[in-house]
Amino acid sequence: MTTVERTRGVRTWRDAALDLLRNPVQLGATAILIVLLVIAVYNITPQNGQPAEYQPEQFLRQLTFGLAQGSIYGLIALGYTLVYGILAMINFAHSEVFMAGAYIGFFAINAAEQAGLLLTNPLLALLITLGIGMAASVVVALLLERIAYRPLRNAQRLVPLITAIGASIALQQIFLRLFGASARRYPDVNLYVLPQVFPLECDVVDAVRVCRGLDLISGRYDVLVFGIELRLLPIHFLVFFLALALMTALWFYVNRTRTGKAMRAVAEDKATATLMGVNVNRVIVTTFILGALLAGAGGVLFALYNQQVTPGMGFLPGIKAFTAAVLGGIGNIPGAVFGGLFLGVVETVAPSMLGMSTQLKDVVAFGLLVLVLIFRPQGIFGEVLVTK
Amino acid sequence: MSKRILALLMIALLALAACQRQPEVIPTVRPTITPSPIPSETPIPSPTVEATATSEATAEATVEGADATAEATATPSAKQVADALLQEVVVEADGEVIIGLAAALSGEGLAPLGIDIQRGAELALVARPVVTVDGMEFTVVLDAQDDTCSADGGQAVASRFASDEQVVGVVGPMCSSACRAAAPIFDAAGYTTISPSCTAADLTTSEYSSFNRAVVSDAFQGVIAAEYIYNTLGASRIATIHDGSTYGEGLVRVMSARFEELGGEIVAADAIAVGDTDFRGLLEDIAQEQPDLIYFAGFPAEAARIADQRGDTGLEDVILMGADGIRTQEFIDLAGDSAEGVLASTSIAASSEALDAFLALYVETYGEEPPAPFHANAFDATNILLDAIEATASVNAAGELVIDRAAISAHVRALEDFQGLTGVLNADGTGEMSVADIGISRVTDGAFAQIAIGSIDDETVIITETEQ
C-alpha cells in the first residue's frame, strides 16, 4: 500500500532510484539496458580515425525498412487489440486472417495482370486487389467468429484461446491443401503518380519498357538528404502513412460514432450493455470485421513489397503483431501501431547497431519486449485496469 | 452444454485432420507409361495412426511381429526372434520389397527439390520394377515420407522407418539437417540409407554406420565455388550469408576457408533465420562493406527474398551466388527478374547416353524438365540399394525372401565401380561414394544455364568455362 500512496505524490529521482534498488529484477534489467547502450555507443563512435562500425546513414536507411515492416505489424496488431479490448480474448487465428487477405489478393492481382488491367490501369487493379484481399479477410474472420468463438462465448477464458490456436492451424492447412505449399509471387506493379510533378517518360530499351516518373510501388530512388545519399522506396512511405491513416480512422470510429460507443460499452460490461439495448452479437461481429479489414489491407501491402505469399506466411508477422499489441498496451489503439513500429524498427536496426548476427534479430526484439514489460507490465500506453 | 462440447470436439477434429500432413502438395504428373508392377499410389503415404511413430510404436511393432513369428515357427524365445527380425527383413513369396524414401515433399521453396528426388527414385523402379534373387522375382515399392528438410522432420521420418521392419533401406533424407538427425536413429536400427542430396562435409566424418551418399560432399562444392569466385570471376571481397542449417553453415565454412587461403577477403559474414521475410537490414550492413559478390548457402525461399531485396539497398549489381540448394526453377519463379544473373553450383552427372535417355524418360513421364538437380542421384541411390538386395539376399525353403541388413550395409559401404548416371561410384568406407564434377550455372533468360565445370584432380582444382 505504501508504494501506491507514494506514487500518487511527487516522485523524485531519489524515490525512483530507491524503488529500483529494492527490485532486483528491474535492477538486472537496467544493467542489461546499460550494457546494450554502451555497446551501441561504442559501435557508433569512430575509433582512431577509423570510420565507426555503424554509420548514421546506415541507421537512416534501416529506419525506413523498419518503419515499413513495423507498419504492417501495427495493422495486424490493431486486430488483436480490438478483439482483446472487446472480448478479453486473444484471437490467435488473426495471423491467418492476414494470410488470407494476402493470398486471395494474389488471385485478384494475378487475374488483373492476365487481363492486362495491371498495365493499363494499375491504380484500379490495385484497388480491386486491396478490396478482394480485405473481403477475403472479412469472410475468414466472420467464419472464425461464427464457428470457433461464438459457441464458446460464455466458456472459460482459456477455452476460446485454445480454439483460436486450433482454428489457426486448421486455416493454414486448408489453404495448404487448396493452393499447395509452393510460394506464389505477386507480379511487379508499376504505379506512376503525379505526372505533373514527375513527368512520365517511357523508352523501350532492349525490348524492355523503361519509364521515368514517380513509381509508388516498385520505384527505388536515390535521394540526397542532409548530404547523406539514401535509397528510398515510395512503397515504404505508402505503407507507413496508410497504416497511420487507417489507425486514425479506426480511432475516430471507436471514439466518435454510435457503433464505437456500443463497442466501448460492450468492452466495459457485456451484460449491462445488453440491458441498455446494445446488440452484443452485432458489436462483436463489427469488431471482427474491423480487425479483418485492417489485416487484409496489411496483407496486401505486405505482399506488394515482399512479393512472396504462402499459406504459412501469417505465422511470424502474427506473433510479432501480437507482441506489438502487448508492447503498446493491449486494448489500446494508438499503442498497437506504436508497438508495431517500435518492434519493426528495433528488429531491423538493433542487430547491426549492436553488432549481432541477423539470425538473432527476433531474440533482440523479444528480449527488448521483456525489458519493456519489466518496467511497464501494462505496456507502453496501457492503463492499469481495476480487476472486477 | 453438450452442444458446446460437441462444437469443441468438431473443431479439435478439424484441426487434427488438417495437421495430418499429406506430402503430395505439388501436383506431380503420374507416369503416363503405366508401369504395371508399381501401384501408382505407393508414393503417397496413407495418413494412418502410424504417422506418429514413436519409440513405443517401435516396441509394439517388434513385439507384435515377434509374436506372429513365434506362433508360426515355434521358436523358443520371442526376444531372440525380435532381435533377429531387426536384422533381417523377411518378404513373403508374393510380397513386396519396401524401399523408404525421405525427402521434403512440402514446404516453401523446398517441395520441388524433394519431388525431383521422388521422381528419380520412381523412374529407377520403372526401369527395374522387381528384384531377382535365386531366380525368384519380388516387386519393389517405394514408401515416400516427408522429411520437411529439418532436424525434427528427419527424426520423425527415421523413427517411422526404423519402426517398420519391412523397410529394407532408405533413399534420403534430403537435407543435411535431416540427415544428421536421422543418422543416429538409423544407426541404432541397423538400417542403410543412401542420401541423394545431403552434402554437408562433416556427415561422413561423424562415423555414422547407416549414412551413405550418392552426391559430392560440400568439401568439394565449397572449394570449387571459392576457386571459381576468386580465380574465374576475379572477386576478392565477398560477403557470406547462410541460413543456419547444417548444410548452409557447413558449406559457408568450407568455402570461406578456401577463399581466404586463396587470398580473398570475407568482408561480412552473417546468418539469417529460415522463414524470415525482411533481410533489408542485413543487406544494408553488407552494402556498407561494398562486396564484389554475395555468397548465400540456403534454400530458394530465402534466396529469392535476398535476390529481390538486394535492389532496395543498392546491391542490385552485386552478383549473388548460391549452391545446389537454390538451383531450382522455383527459385527463379520466386525471385522474378531479380534472379537474372544469379549463380549456383551443383554436382553434375557426367554426360552419357544413359543420362540422356533418363532425362528423355523424365520429361516424357512428368511433362516437364527436372525442376531441381538431384533426380539422377536419387536414381543411382535407388539402384545401389536394389543391387545390394540382389547381391546379398537369399530365398529360404518357404519361398520367402530373406534380406540381412548387415549384409546390405557392408555391400553398400564396399561398393566398387558402380556405373551410375552421375558417374562411376566407389565407396571409400566412410559413406562417401561420389566423385562427380561440380557445375556452375547462371540464370539467363529465366532458366539456369551451365557456364563452367569444376573438377578436382589430385588436390588441383580445374575450372573449365563451358560457354558464354
Interface residues (C-beta under 8 A of the other chain):
Chain A: Q55 Q58 R61 Q62 F65 G66 Q69 I147 A148 P151 L152 A155 V159 T163 G166 A167 I169 A170 Q172 Q173 I174 L176 R177 G180 A181 S182 A183 R185 D188 R220 D222 R231 L233 N306 Q307 Q308 T310 G312 M313 F315 L316 P317 E347 T348 V349 P351 S352 S357 T358 Q359 K361 D362
Chain B: K3 R4 A7 L8 I11 A12 L14 A15 A18 C19 Q22 V25 I26 P27 S106 G107 E108 G109 A111 P112 G244 D270 A271 I272 A273 G275 D276 T277 D278 F279 R280 G281 L282 E284 D285 Q288 A301 A304 R305 D308 G311 D312 T313 G314 E330 D333 L334 G336 D337
